[in-house]
């Protein structure tokens, strides 16, 4: 292991990074971690059987980093969700910050996120906005929250009731998230149906408190080869090898929420709890969306009866417009 401890404050933060054939951008990300105003106590890297120069880059960084670096190389590919589950489980810090292989962190990222958690001991997690950059590292001119149409009003609604927003759509990007290691016991194992950040957001919101910082603390890279996130193709995200239709997407997400419901019930939540009922309604709505008629007139009539649910379990009028145009099949 390279480097030295950076004082007592640094002992609190673990960075959990997952890599897979990320050699093109990895060095920039590693340098941005090493340039933090508050250094982590460790960097835990789980490499998912890379075949490019990713392992060599990691080894070189390990020998020079100003903090300990632990590297695990999987003997075979396990996928991003299981790999992040592994990296999170290995992390020893009080706080855990997730890290993608292809972004760049602003120098104050770890300081700002950890200060938010330290100041409020009741918070289980915090995430931030991000600048979007392209494959060449140039600013695209918009931010992550704007890309998600996560307006200031919606941000305020999220802070008031995270689960109400999460029932509509995902807003938490793992690359911007830091959470307390103490909530980890609720998160693992992450179901294979979920992407890690969506599941973590739900677990933190259900078992603690989750908030946000509206300022961008990451330069989030969008490029053709990324596995997950805003710029990834649905074919890549779902590991199906082909594009999803919207109906297939709705059916898949219904499966995710069925796994969430099963976890909640297994933890002892009552069938009569209001949130349990809302998760059931979300599942039913998604299944209704997946079964919408191919015929425009019939589909329109079906959707009229679902309008209230578009407000509570989707993106409102934006989702209505999408479903009206379901003939344009792929996402």
C-alpha positions in Angstrom: 0.0 0.0 0.0 1.3 3.5 -0.9 1.1 6.7 0.9 0.5 7.7 4.5 -2.4 8.6 6.8 -3.6 12.2 6.5 -4.5 12.8 10.2 -7.5 11.7 12.2 -10.0 13.4 9.9 -9.0 11.3 6.9 -9.6 8.1 8.8 -13.3 8.6 8.4 -13.8 8.3 4.6 -13.5 5.3 2.4 -13.7 5.7 -1.4 -15.3 2.6 -3.0 -14.4 2.4 -6.7 -15.3 -0.1 -9.3 -13.4 -0.5 -12.6 -13.8 -2.4 -15.8 -11.6 -1.6 -18.9 -11.5 2.0 -17.8 -7.9 2.8 -18.8 -8.8 5.8 -21.0 -10.1 8.0 -18.2 -9.0 6.2 -15.0 -5.8 8.2 -14.4 -7.7 11.5 -14.3 -10.2 10.1 -11.8 -7.4 8.8 -9.5 -5.6 12.1 -9.6 -8.7 14.0 -8.7 -9.1 11.7 -5.6 -5.5 12.4 -4.6 -6.1 16.1 -5.0 -9.0 16.3 -2.5 -8.8 19.0 0.2 -9.9 16.2 2.6 -8.2 13.0 1.7 -9.8 9.6 2.3 -8.5 7.0 4.7 -8.4 4.5 1.9 -9.3 3.8 -1.7 -10.9 0.4 -2.2 -10.9 -0.7 -5.9 -12.8 -3.8 -7.1 -11.8 -4.5 -10.7 -14.2 -6.6 -12.7 -11.7 -8.6 -14.7 -10.4 -5.8 -16.9 -8.4 -6.8 -20.0 -6.9 -3.4 -20.8 -4.3 -1.4 -18.9 -6.6 -0.6 -15.9 -4.8 -3.0 -13.5 -1.4 -1.5 -14.4 -2.7 2.0 -13.8 -4.1 1.0 -10.5 -0.9 -0.7 -9.4 1.2 2.4 -10.3 -1.2 4.6 -8.4 -1.2 2.3 -5.4 2.5 2.8 -5.0 2.4 6.6 -5.0 -1.0 7.5 -3.5 -1.1 9.7 -0.3 -3.5 7.1 1.3 -3.7 3.3 1.4 -5.1 1.7 -1.8 -6.6 -1.8 -1.7 -7.2 -3.6 -5.1 -9.2 -6.7 -5.7 -9.3 -8.2 -9.2 -12.2 -10.4 -9.9 -11.3 -13.8 -11.5 -14.4 -13.4 -13.7 -16.9 -10.6 -14.4 -19.6 -10.2 -11.9 -21.3 -7.0 -13.2 -21.4 -3.5 -11.8 -24.0 -4.1 -9.1 -22.4 -7.0 -7.5 -19.0 -5.4 -7.9 -20.1 -2.2 -6.0 -21.7 -4.4 -3.4 -18.3 -6.0 -2.9 -16.4 -2.7 -2.7 -18.9 -1.3 -0.2 -18.6 -4.4 1.9 -14.8 -4.0 2.0 -14.8 -0.4 3.0 -13.6 0.4 6.6 -14.3 4.1 7.0 -17.2 5.6 8.9 -18.3 7.3 5.6 -18.3 5.6 2.2 -18.1 7.6 -1.0 -18.9 5.8 -4.3 -16.6 6.4 -7.2 -16.9 5.7 -11.0 -13.8 5.1 -13.1 -14.4 7.8 -15.7 -15.3 11.0 -13.9 -13.3 13.8 -12.3 -14.0 15.1 -8.7 -13.8 18.7 -7.8 -11.2 19.2 -5.0 -13.8 19.9 -2.3 -16.1 16.9 -3.0 -15.1 14.7 0.0 -14.9 17.7 2.3 -18.3 19.1 1.5 -20.1 15.8 1.6 -18.5 14.6 4.9 -19.1 18.0 6.5 -22.8 17.6 5.7 -22.9 14.2 7.4 -20.8 15.3 10.3 -22.9 18.3 11.0 -26.1 16.3 11.0 -25.7 13.0 12.8 -29.3 11.9 11.8 -28.4 11.9 8.1 -27.6 8.6 6.6 -26.5 9.9 3.2 -26.0 12.9 0.9 -25.5 13.4 -2.8 -24.8 16.4 -5.0 -25.3 17.9 -8.4 -22.6 17.5 -11.1 -21.2 19.2 -14.2 -21.6 17.1 -17.3 -18.5 16.7 -19.5 -17.9 14.9 -22.8 -15.5 12.2 -23.7 -12.8 14.8 -24.2 -13.3 16.3 -20.8 -15.0 19.4 -22.1 -18.1 20.9 -20.4 -21.3 20.1 -22.1 -23.0 23.2 -20.6 -25.5 21.6 -18.4 -25.7 19.9 -15.0 -26.8 16.5 -13.9 -29.8 17.7 -12.0 -31.0 19.7 -15.0 -30.6 16.6 -17.2 -32.9 14.7 -14.8 -35.3 17.7 -14.8 -34.7 17.7 -11.1 -35.7 21.4 -10.5 -35.2 23.4 -7.4 -38.8 22.8 -6.4 -38.4 19.1 -6.9 -35.2 19.2 -4.8 -37.1 20.8 -2.0 -39.8 18.1 -2.3 -37.1 15.4 -2.2 -35.6 16.8 1.0 -39.1 16.9 2.6 -40.0 13.3 1.5 -37.4 11.4 -0.5 -39.6 8.3 -0.9 -42.3 10.3 -2.7 -39.7 11.4 -5.3 -38.1 7.9 -5.6 -41.6 6.4 -6.3 -41.6 8.6 -9.4 -38.1 8.2 -10.7 -34.4 7.9 -9.8 -32.6 11.1 -8.9 -29.5 9.8 -6.9 -26.4 9.2 -9.0 -23.9 6.9 -7.2 -20.9 8.9 -8.3 -22.1 11.8 -6.2 -23.2 9.8 -3.1 -21.7 9.5 0.3 -23.3 7.5 3.1 -22.7 6.3 6.6 -21.2 2.8 6.9 -23.7 2.2 9.6 -26.6 1.9 7.1 -24.7 -0.6 5.0 -26.2 -3.6 6.9 -29.6 -2.7 5.3 -28.3 -2.4 1.8 -26.6 -5.8 1.2 -27.1 -7.9 -0.8 -28.2 -5.6 -3.6 -30.8 -7.4 -5.7 -29.5 -8.3 -9.2 -32.5 -6.5 -10.7 -31.4 -3.1 -9.4 -28.6 -0.7 -10.3 -26.6 -0.1 -7.1 -27.3 3.6 -6.7 -31.1 3.2 -7.0 -31.1 0.5 -4.4 -28.8 2.4 -2.0 -31.0 5.5 -2.3 -34.1 3.5 -1.2 -32.3 1.8 1.6 -30.9 5.1 3.0 -34.3 6.8 2.7 -36.1 3.9 4.4 -33.7 3.4 7.3 -32.3 6.9 7.9 -32.4 10.3 6.2 -31.2 11.3 2.8 -30.5 14.8 1.6 -28.7 16.6 -1.2 -26.3 19.4 -1.9 -27.4 21.5 -5.0 -23.9 22.5 -6.0 -21.9 20.4 -8.5 -19.0 18.5 -6.8 -18.2 16.1 -9.7 -17.5 16.4 -13.4 -19.6 13.6 -14.7 -18.4 12.2 -18.0 -20.8 11.2 -20.7 -19.2 9.0 -23.4 -20.1 6.1 -25.7 -18.3 3.4 -23.8 -19.8 4.0 -20.3 -21.5 1.1 -18.6 -24.1 3.0 -16.5 -25.6 6.4 -16.0 -27.0 9.3 -17.9 -25.1 8.6 -21.1 -25.1 4.8 -21.2 -27.3 3.0 -23.7 -30.2 1.0 -22.4 -28.6 -2.0 -24.1 -25.5 -1.6 -21.9 -27.4 -0.8 -18.7 -29.6 -3.8 -18.9 -26.9 -6.2 -20.2 -29.4 -7.6 -22.7 -27.3 -6.9 -25.8 -30.2 -5.1 -27.5 -32.3 -2.0 -26.9 -35.3 -2.1 -24.6 -38.7 -1.0 -25.6 -40.6 1.2 -23.2 -43.0 -1.7 -22.4 -40.0 -3.9 -21.6 -38.6 -1.1 -19.4 -41.7 -0.8 -17.4 -41.9 -4.6 -16.9 -38.3 -4.7 -15.7 -38.7 -1.8 -13.3 -41.9 -3.5 -11.9 -39.6 -6.4 -11.1 -37.3 -4.1 -9.3 -40.1 -2.7 -7.1 -41.3 -6.2 -6.4 -37.8 -7.0 -5.0 -38.0 -3.8 -3.0 -41.5 -4.7 -1.6 -40.2 -8.2 -0.7 -37.3 -6.7 1.2 -39.5 -4.2 3.1 -42.0 -6.9 4.1 -39.1 -9.2 5.1 -37.9 -6.5 7.5 -41.3 -6.6 9.2 -43.1 -3.6 7.7 -46.9 -4.0 8.0 -49.0 -4.7 5.0 -51.1 -1.8 6.1 -48.3 0.7 6.2 -48.9 3.6 3.8 -45.6 3.3 2.0 -46.1 -0.5 1.5 -49.4 0.3 -0.2 -47.7 3.0 -2.4 -45.0 0.5 -3.5 -47.8 -1.9 -4.5 -49.5 0.8 -6.4 -46.3 1.7 -8.2 -45.9 -2.0 -9.2 -49.4 -2.1 -10.5 -49.0 1.1 -12.4 -45.8 -0.1 -14.1 -47.5 -3.3 -15.1 -50.4 -1.3 -16.6 -47.9 0.8 -18.5 -46.2 -2.3 -19.8 -49.5 -3.6 -21.1 -50.8 -0.5 -22.8 -52.4 -1.2 -26.2 -50.5 -0.8 -29.5 -53.6 1.0 -30.8 -53.5 4.8 -30.2 -57.2 5.2 -29.5 -57.4 2.3 -27.1 -54.2 3.4 -25.4 -55.5 6.9 -24.9 -58.6 5.6 -23.2 -56.5 3.3 -21.0 -54.3 6.2 -20.0 -57.2 8.5 -19.1 -58.0 6.1 -16.2 -54.4 6.2 -15.1 -53.8 10.0 -15.0 -53.7 10.3 -11.2 -51.0 7.7 -11.1 -48.9 9.5 -13.6 -48.7 12.3 -11.1 -47.7 10.1 -8.1 -45.7 7.3 -9.8 -44.1 8.9 -12.9 -42.9 12.2 -14.3 -46.4 13.6 -14.8 -47.2 15.1 -18.2 -43.7 14.1 -19.5 -44.5 10.4 -18.9 -48.0 10.9 -20.4 -46.5 12.2 -23.6 -44.0 9.3 -23.7 -46.7 6.7 -23.3 -48.9 8.4 -25.9 -46.1 7.9 -28.4 -45.4 4.3 -27.5 -45.3 3.4 -31.1 -41.8 4.9 -31.1 -40.7 1.8 -29.3 -37.2 2.0 -28.1 -35.9 4.2 -25.3 
